Amino acid sequence: MFDNFPLWPARASTGAGNVDALYIFLVLLASFMSLAIFTMITVFALKYHRRHGREAEQIEGSHALEITWSVVPLAIFMTIFAWGAVIYFQERTPPRGATEVYVVAKQWMWKLEHPEGQREINELHVPVGRDVKLIMTSQDVIHSFYIPAFRIKQDVLPGRYTTQWFRATKPGVYHLFCAEYCGSQHSGMIGQVVVMEPAKYEAWLAGGTTSGSLASNGESIFQQLGCSTCHRSDTQGRGPNLAGVFGKPVQLEDGRIVVADENYLRESITSPSAKVVSGFKPIMPVFQGLVSEEQLNALVAYVKSLNPASAGAQQQGPKE
């Protein structure tokens, strides 16, 4: 309906329709209320304007009127809240099995890396009809990953991960913007998302030059940093066994239980004493500033790859 409307971006993701429907509802509601208010003001001004010899009259309250103008707005606002909440939770819950792409924002560019190892700058290639989960962080200041055609926008923060997902529905090339003022060249921090047919996307993956998958690069870094001397697969390690830890609850030394998600793994590397696993001592060195954002992404991807396919995953985390 709005594909050819010059002020309306293309609709090219599964979630775009829900966002548009809520937006249209809000615009129509605001337009109706504005028209109703100005109409009533005009009618009352003409009907009850001041006349010679006419005095104002006291009007007694009406319980029915009071209840009506309290209940009706409440119902409208609760509808907006529920509708918006449903869309929010849909956008914040990536489907299982989604393809993961790591994103590093930097003044003033987007650096992206696929699980197969392909790297891109200011360009993201994805297949049509496949769920894609973006795991994003910033190398310097706050940025915001915004694709108008997909109706998604997510702040990208330094020092932690934020996530966003989408499923593209139409092949094509779509705008990618930074929607958070990030410095003097903020307006130039633009890119594009290239949505391809699955066969063409596989051909693009096969034609790229890589130095190994993201997880395999993470394994190399894991060995180079000497992490394997403590995080062993047996019970003799001075650090927890990392196999099967991702996504599982972790018992901490202070009694808390946390889930080993991407941010937990990241914090375990950059600030290991923040959350110490029960039964282990805080002896792990701090790697904050010693590894780049790309290396952190690779390490996190490697630890995630250690999850066994069976349900018998261990529940300890990577803290010392």
N, C-alpha and C positions, 0 to 999 in steps of 0.2 A: 504493500500500500504506500509506504513512504520511501521506497528505494530511489525514486526519481525526484523526491522533494529536496531542493537544494540546501535547506537548513537542517535536514535530518540525515544522520550518517547511516550507511548501509547496515542491515541487520544480518550478522553472519555467524552467530553462535546460538547454541541451544538455550542459553539463559537470557538472550537479548529480548525475546518476546515478553517475558515476565516483567522485566525492568520497564520496557516501553508501556506495557499495560498499566502498571502502577503510575508511571509518569503522566500518561494521558488522563487517568482518573483524577489525579491531583490537579492537573490543568483545568479539566472540565469542572471540578468541584470549586476551585478558586474562581473561575469565570462565572459560574452560576451564582455563587455567594456575592461576588462583586456586583453583578447585574441586579440581584435582588436587593442589596443594600442601597444602591444608588436609586433604584426604582422607588423604594419605600421612602427614601429621603425626599425625592421629588414630589411624590404623592402627598406626603404629610406637609411639606412646605406649601404646596398649593391649597390643600384642604384646610389646614389649620393656621394659616398665616394670621398675623395679628390684625384685628378689626376694631374699629372705634366702638367703644361701649361693651366689648366682649372680654370677660375675665376668664382666667384659667380655672379649670375645675379639678377638684380632687378625684383621682381614680383609685378605687379600691383594688387590692391585689387579687390575683386569680391563682389558685393552687394548680389548676389544670395547665395554665400558661407557664407557671414556674417549672412544673415537672417536664413539660414538653421541651422547653428550651434548655433544660439540663440533660435530659435523657437522649434527645436526638443528636446533639453535638458529641456526647460521650460515645454513642454507638458509632458515629462516623469516625472519630479519632481511634477507637479501638479497632475498627476495620482496617484503617491505615496502618496501625501498629502491627496487627497480626499479619497483614499482607506483606509489609516490609520485613518482618521477622522471618517469614517463610523464605523469602528471596535471599535474605542475609545468610541463613543457615544452609541453604542450597549452595550458595557461592562459597561458603567457608568450609564445606565438607567435600573434599575431592573423592571421587569414586575409587574403589579399590582397583589396582592394576593400572592406574593412570601412568602415562609416560612422564618421567620426571626430567625437567630441564632446570639447571642451576643458573641463576642470574646474578651478576655482580654489577651494581651501578657505580659509576665513577664520573666525576666531573671531567668531561661531559659526554659520556658514552654509555652504552649498554654492552656488557660482555656476557655471552651466553655459551653454555656447554651442555651438549647432549650426553646421555649415558654411554653412547657408543664412542664418545671421545671427540666428536666434531665440535669445533669452536666457531663462534660467529661474533661479529661486532656490529651492533645496530641493525641486526637482521635476524629473524627467527623463522626457520622453516619447520612447518608442522604438516601432518597429513589431515585431510578432511575426515570427519567422522570418528576421530580418536580423542579420548580424554587426555589432556596435557596438564600436568601439575607444575607450576613454577615455584621454585624454592629460591627466595631472593634475599640478598643482603647488600649493604652499601659499603664502599671502601672509604667514604669520607663523610658526606652530609646526608640529610634526608632527601630522598627522591620519591617519585611516585610513578609506578608502571601503569600506563593508561592506554587501552586499545578501544577507541570509541565504537568501532563496528561490533565488538564483542560485549560492549557495555560493562567492562570490568576496569577497576582502578584500585590499586593497592599501594599504600605507602611502603617504601623500601628503606629500612633503618640500618644505621651502622651498629655493629656489635651483636646482631641477632638476625634470625631468619623470620621472614613473613612469607606466607604462601597464598597462592591464587591458582584457580584452575579454570579451564574452559574446554569446550568441544566445538571446533569450527564446523560450520555446515555448508559453506560455499567456497570453492576454490577462488583464489584471487590474491591481490596484494593489498594490505590494510595498514593504516597509519599506526605508528607507535610513538607516544609522546611521554615526556616527563611532565606530570601535572603538579609538581611541587617546586616552587622557586628555589633553585639550588646554586645560584651564582650568576656571574655576569654573562655567561654563555648558555644560560638555561634554555633560551628559545632554540638553540641549535642542537639540543639533546633530543634528537628525533631518530626514528628508525622505521622499519616496516616488518610486518608479519606476512610471510609468504605461505599461503595455504595451498597444498598440492594434492592431487589424486594419490591414493596409496601407492600405486605402482611407480609413479614419478618420484614420490618421496623416497621409496626404497632405492631407486636408482641414484638419487641425490646422495643418500647416505653412503652407498657403495662407492661413489665417485669421489668422496671427500678424502683428504689426507689426514690421518690421525696417528698418534703415537701410543695407541692403546685405549681401552675403555677408561671411563672415569674411575671406576672401582679398581682396576688394575694399576692405574697411576697412583691411587691412594695407597694400595698395598706396597708399592715401591717406596713411597714417602714414609709409610709406617715402619718399614725395615730400616731406612736410612736414619730415621730419628731414634732408632733403638727401642721403639715401643714394644717390640716382640720379646724383649728380654724380661719384661714385667707382666705383660698381658699374654700369658701363655694359655694353651688349651688344656693343661693339666692343673692340678691343685697346688703346684709348687710356685706359681707366680706371685709376685708381690702386689700385683694389680688384678682386678677382676677379669675373668674370662669373658671376652667380648662376643663369643659365638651366641647368636640368638638373643642378644640383649635388646636390639632395637624394637620399640613398640611395647615393651614389657614393663611392668611395675618394678621399681628399684627401691629397696629398703636402705635408707640413709643412716649414718651414725647417730644423728640427732633424733631418730625415731620417725621422721617423715617418710612418706612413700611418694615417689614421683614417677612419671612415665618417661621412659628413655626415648624421646622424640628427637628431631633434628637439633632443636635448640639445646637440649640437654647434652647431646654429643658434642656440639660446638663448645659449650661452656666447659665440658670436661677437658677439652684440649687447651682452651685459652686461660681458664681459671679453675684448675682442678680442685682447689681447696674449698670452693664455694659449696659443693655438695659431695661429701665424702661417703662412699658406700660403707655400709655396716660390715665390720670385720676387717677393714683395711685402714692403713695409716695414710695421712696426707703427705706422702713423700714424692708424688709426681711433680716434675718440674713444670713451670709455667711456660707455655709456648706463645703467649700473647706477643705479637710483634715479631716473632721468629718464623712464622709461617704466613704466607700470603692468603688472601681470601680464596683464590683458586685452589691452593693446597688444602685449605680447610674443607672446601667442598669435596675434594677428592678423598680426604680422610673420612669424612662423614659417609660418603657413598660406599667406601670400602667396608666400614663397620656395618652398614646396612646390608651389604652383600653377604655378610657372615650369617645371616638368619637362615636356619635350616628350613626346608619345606615342611617338615613334620611339625606337629603341635608341641613337641617336647622341648621347647626353647628354654634356655636358662633365664633367670630373672635377676641376675646381678648386672650392675652397670659399670662403665669404664672409669669410675673414680678411684682414686687411691687415697 
